[in-house]
Each structure stands twice: as C-alpha cells, then as structure tokens.
Amino acid sequence: MGAPLRAIDVVVIGAGHAGLAMSRCLSERGIDHVVLERGEIANSWRTERWDSLHLLTPNWQSRLPGFAYEGNDPDGFRTIPETVAYIDRYAKVIDAPVKTHTKVTSVQPVDTGYQVITEERAWSCRALVVASGACNIARVPSLAAAVPARISQLTPMQYRNPSQLDQGGVLIAGASATGTQLAHEIQLSGRPVTISVGEHIRMPRLYRDRDIQWWMDASGVMDERYDHVDDIVRARKVPSLQLTGSPQRMTLDLNSLTTIGVKLIGRLAGIGDGKVQFSGSLRNQCAMSDLKMNRLLDAIDTWATENGFDGKVPAPTRLEPTRVEDSPPLGMNLNSGEIRTIIWATGFRPDYSWLGVPVLDRKGYIRHDGGVVSSPGMYLMGMPFLRRRKSTLIDGAGDDARDLSAHLESYLAGRR
Ligand SMILES: Cc1cc2nc3c(=O)[nH]c(=O)nc-3n(C[C@H](O)[C@H](O)[C@H](O)COP(=O)(O)OP(=O)(O)OC[C@H]3O[C@@H](n4cnc5c(N)ncnc54)[C@H](O)[C@@H]3O)c2cc1C
C-alpha cells in the first residue's frame, strides 16, 4: 500500500462476466465505480480450466447486458480461448473501468461504507459488489488425507490434459459435469477410469431435436426465481448437469461412459489402510437421477403441448435407464497398483479469506437475500441460484445485475 485513499461510489471485486455485467448496469445508471481484478479480465477461464473444455451452454446462451451473440454458429459451444476472447471483448465494448492485476487483500466496514485494500492503494466506497466467483477453490473431501502417498491426487483446477497423468488407472470422485467430462477424455487416452458416483443430474444433450438448454430456457425453467422455490438452500446445492459441449452434440451420461469402458462405483465412504470403501447407494442414485430427468422431460413435454410444439418437433422419447451391475463393488485396494491417480471432481467453493465484513455463515458462504447482503450497501453476484436458476451461468448475470444495480441505486439515493 502507501498510495492515498481514493473515494468512489462503488467498488466491484472481480472482472469475470458477472462483475462486468454489473459494471455495465452501473454505467447505464451513471453510477461511478471501479472493477478491481487480481489477474486479467476473465482470469478464471484463463488460469483454472482444462485444455479441452468447451462451454456446456450453446453460444446463443451467453447473453450479457448490451452484448448478445452475433456469430454464425449460435448452437456451437465455445472453447476456453473463445470464452476468454468473448469476455475480453465485452469489457472493451462496455468500456468497463477495470483495474487488472489489482488483488483485493482486505475489505472492512467503515462508517461511510467499506474500505477496500489492494496491494497498491486503499479505496473507500459507499457500496460494494462481490463478484469474485463461486469456484475459487476446488473442494477436496477430508478422506483424501488417507490416500496412500504413491497415488497422485489432483483437482480439476490443476488438471490440464491426460498427458499430465501417469499411465495406469484413474479414479475420479464425482460424476457431475466436470467428473464425467474428465472421465470421458481420460478413458479415451488409454488410462482406465473408475468413476465414483453420488448425487448427479442426468440430461440428454438434444431432446426432441432441440438443445436441452433451449427447452429449459424457453419453458421458463432457467428463469425460476429464488423466492419461488420450495427449498432454496437445497436448490443452491444441486450439482451441475451432466452435459458437455461437443461439436457432435453428444449426450454424456453414465451409459455413454460405461460404453467406452469406464467402471462405475458408489460414493467414496471411507479410506483406511490403503483400502477404500464405496457407499452401497449407486443403484439408487442412478435410479433417482433417471427419475428426476424424466420428470423434467415430462414438464417440458407439457409445456411443448401447451405452446403448440407437438407436430412441429419429434414426439417425446426417453433415454434407456442407467445401466448398473447388479452388485457393484463396495471396496477397492489402493495398494494393488491399479489406481495411479485420483482426481477430486467434488465441486468448488468461493474464497472470502480477504473479507473482513461479518457476513459469512458457518460454512463460509455470504448470507444474502437474492444477492442483497445483510451488510447495508453490499451485493453479491455469480453464486448458484442467486436470484434465478440461471444465475450460475453467463446467461444469468444480466437479469441479476439489472435487479441488483436498481437496488444499489436506490440504496445510494437513500443515503444521500
Ligand atoms: C469447470 C466449469 C465450467 C463451467 N462451464 C460453464 C458453461 O459452460 N456455461 C456457463 O454459462 N457457465 C459455466 N460455468 C459457470 C460460470 O460461468 C463460471 O464459473 C464463471 O467463471 C463465473 O463467473 P463469475 O464472473 O461469477 O466468476 P469468475 O469468472 O470466477 O470471476 C471472478 C473474478 O474475480 C477475481 N477475483 C477473485 N478474488 C479476487 C480478489 N481478492 N481481488 C481481485 N479479484 C479477485 C478472479 O480473478 C476472477 O477473475 C462453469 C464453471 C466451471 C467451474
């Protein structure tokens, strides 16, 4: 530090798409603000994703305020360099006041609002928007500590491509979007994959000739509001859909994985003396996932009928139930040499180690009501189901930023 204090109405922390969408909405309202970013614009996409990742949302589904898709492949899926270029271009088009390489090291409440400390200077602001991301840290269960030392362990944030891994078996814990995508790629690289399956959400990529994301968007599923669902705590914990964005528009599910030779096991329950135990719930988890998928497809079919799509799109179909062997194994000896690497695809969490405002719950998440934080003048963006089901996606940031910037504007007006 050392440079003088700068006063500004609003500090936005993070220049991912969420912080930028908020910046655009603040500019539209003529609110003076700065966006502080520890790395480059779209830093998470540049530094924390694996090489082959494509967005699982189609190109048309990255609508940001004042910036819709205008290319000639609306149904394609962006690569990571394309995603970075897209977010970079958005920052330029909206002329966002971003200060890159400016890490926020502390935020404290003060009488006038907040004091935000970076490595170069301190900012004083009347309102604060935390858009620092939901996925800053990979979650690793505590049982990882009991894994024998000869087995390499890594998280999806460290994984780049299969050539990084020893030859030999790979155990992937977690069967949501990340776990299933990595299982597919690594199995095809010649390393036999075993995937540990807990709660997961199965989805067809294409349904009745349209992308599943199109159906969920058109039928209003993605717009469902946080204050209209029965159990928002549970809804915010729902795992990501088993989807991948491939040019072939393939459906990625446990059946497509077992077809190429991936082995399914239950959720990891414990590790001791080099032996790992799996939960016996694999068949139930798969049956439950099939049931939930079919329930969503039923709702889509009802919507399609009510909205005149029958006859214009193919008739409803259902995927074959998930195939699981009758008595899946309940344990494995990690000392046998079969498994050389474990990848923990067990989710992500945010990092608020720099946040000195007392707004965190017991689990370290910011307490908020649809993005309005309990500390006056503080707002949150980019968290799962923040205000709508789509909040976690690039496509969800626009509506959230519009709502929260309106709230923020009246908050500032009330304080004047
Ligand atoms: C593996 C993966 C795949 C995904 N695929 C899709 C997809 O296909 N489609 C989709 O719509 N969404 C997808 N998402 C979800 C979501 O769009 C991304 O997580 C997205 O990066 C979130 O945007 P954000 O702006 O909220 O956070 P981020 O992009 O993480 O941006 C937060 C920014 O804050 C900065 N920051 C953090 N701490 C500080 C600090 N202390 N000081 C200054 N700056 C800080 C970070 O450097 C970062 O640039 C995916 C997420 C993951 C993890």
The ligand as a Tripos MOL2 file, in Angstrom:
@<TRIPOS>MOLECULE
LIG
   53    58     1     0     0
SMALL
NO_CHARGES

@<TRIPOS>ATOM
      1 C1        -15.4700  -26.0250  -14.8970 C.3       1 LIG1
      2 C2        -16.5490  -25.0020  -15.0870 C.ar      1 LIG1
      3 C3        -17.2700  -24.9860  -16.2570 C.ar      1 LIG1
      4 C4        -18.2790  -24.0340  -16.4470 C.ar      1 LIG1
      5 N1        -18.9850  -24.0470  -17.6090 N.ar      1 LIG1
      6 C5        -19.9110  -23.1050  -17.8180 C.ar      1 LIG1
      7 C6        -20.6260  -23.0400  -19.0540 C.ar      1 LIG1
      8 O1        -20.4620  -23.8840  -19.9150 O.2       1 LIG1
      9 N2        -21.5260  -22.0600  -19.2400 N.ar      1 LIG1
     10 C7        -21.7720  -21.1170  -18.2870 C.ar      1 LIG1
     11 O2        -22.5930  -20.2180  -18.5320 O.2       1 LIG1
     12 N3        -21.1500  -21.1700  -17.0920 N.ar      1 LIG1
     13 C8        -20.2340  -22.1420  -16.8440 C.ar      1 LIG1
     14 N4        -19.5770  -22.1940  -15.6350 N.ar      1 LIG1
     15 C9        -20.0710  -21.3500  -14.5200 C.3       1 LIG1
     16 C10       -19.6350  -19.9170  -14.5380 C.3       1 LIG1
     17 O3        -19.9860  -19.2390  -15.7230 O.3       1 LIG1
     18 C11       -18.1820  -19.6970  -14.2750 C.3       1 LIG1
     19 O4        -17.8490  -20.2320  -13.0000 O.3       1 LIG1
     20 C12       -17.8000  -18.2310  -14.2910 C.3       1 LIG1
     21 O5        -16.4000  -18.1790  -14.3350 O.3       1 LIG1
     22 C13       -18.3430  -17.4420  -13.1370 C.3       1 LIG1
     23 O6        -18.2400  -16.0640  -13.4480 O.3       1 LIG1
     24 P1        -18.0360  -15.0150  -12.3370 P.3       1 LIG1
     25 O7        -17.8100  -13.7140  -13.0210 O.co2     1 LIG1
     26 O8        -19.1010  -15.1140  -11.3260 O.co2     1 LIG1
     27 O9        -16.7170  -15.5360  -11.6170 O.3       1 LIG1
     28 P2        -15.2600  -15.6750  -12.2170 P.3       1 LIG1
     29 O10       -15.2500  -15.8820  -13.6730 O.co2     1 LIG1
     30 O11       -14.5670  -16.6690  -11.3560 O.co2     1 LIG1
     31 O12       -14.7010  -14.2190  -11.9530 O.3       1 LIG1
     32 C14       -14.3220  -13.7740  -10.6650 C.3       1 LIG1
     33 C15       -13.1270  -12.8840  -10.8250 C.3       1 LIG1
     34 O13       -12.7920  -12.3510   -9.5440 O.3       1 LIG1
     35 C16       -11.3960  -12.3070   -9.4390 C.3       1 LIG1
     36 N5        -11.0620  -12.2700   -8.0250 N.ar      1 LIG1
     37 C17       -11.2780  -13.2490   -7.1100 C.ar      1 LIG1
     38 N6        -10.8060  -12.8540   -5.9050 N.ar      1 LIG1
     39 C18       -10.3060  -11.5950   -6.0690 C.ar      1 LIG1
     40 C19        -9.6700  -10.6760   -5.2050 C.ar      1 LIG1
     41 N7         -9.4440  -10.9520   -3.9120 N.pl3     1 LIG1
     42 N8         -9.2790   -9.4740   -5.7160 N.ar      1 LIG1
     43 C20        -9.4920   -9.1690   -7.0270 C.ar      1 LIG1
     44 N9        -10.0710  -10.0380   -7.8910 N.ar      1 LIG1
     45 C21       -10.4780  -11.2390   -7.4240 C.ar      1 LIG1
     46 C22       -10.9360  -13.5680  -10.1480 C.3       1 LIG1
     47 O14        -9.5940  -13.4630  -10.5630 O.3       1 LIG1
     48 C23       -11.9070  -13.6550  -11.3140 C.3       1 LIG1
     49 O15       -11.4320  -13.0380  -12.4810 O.3       1 LIG1
     50 C24       -18.5600  -23.1110  -15.4190 C.ar      1 LIG1
     51 C25       -17.8290  -23.1470  -14.2340 C.ar      1 LIG1
     52 C26       -16.8230  -24.0770  -14.0640 C.ar      1 LIG1
     53 C27       -16.0510  -24.0780  -12.7820 C.3       1 LIG1
@<TRIPOS>BOND
     1     1     2 1
     2     2     3 ar
     3     2    52 ar
     4     3     4 ar
     5     4     5 ar
     6     4    50 ar
     7     5     6 ar
     8     6     7 ar
     9     6    13 1
    10     7     8 2
    11     7     9 ar
    12     9    10 ar
    13    10    11 2
    14    10    12 ar
    15    12    13 ar
    16    13    14 ar
    17    14    15 1
    18    14    50 ar
    19    15    16 1
    20    16    17 1
    21    16    18 1
    22    18    19 1
    23    18    20 1
    24    20    21 1
    25    20    22 1
    26    22    23 1
    27    23    24 1
    28    24    25 2
    29    24    26 1
    30    24    27 1
    31    27    28 1
    32    28    29 2
    33    28    30 1
    34    28    31 1
    35    31    32 1
    36    32    33 1
    37    33    34 1
    38    33    48 1
    39    34    35 1
    40    35    36 1
    41    35    46 1
    42    36    37 ar
    43    36    45 ar
    44    37    38 ar
    45    38    39 ar
    46    39    40 ar
    47    39    45 ar
    48    40    41 1
    49    40    42 ar
    50    42    43 ar
    51    43    44 ar
    52    44    45 ar
    53    46    47 1
    54    46    48 1
    55    48    49 1
    56    50    51 ar
    57    51    52 ar
    58    52    53 1
@<TRIPOS>SUBSTRUCTURE
     1 LIG1         1 GROUP 0 **** ****
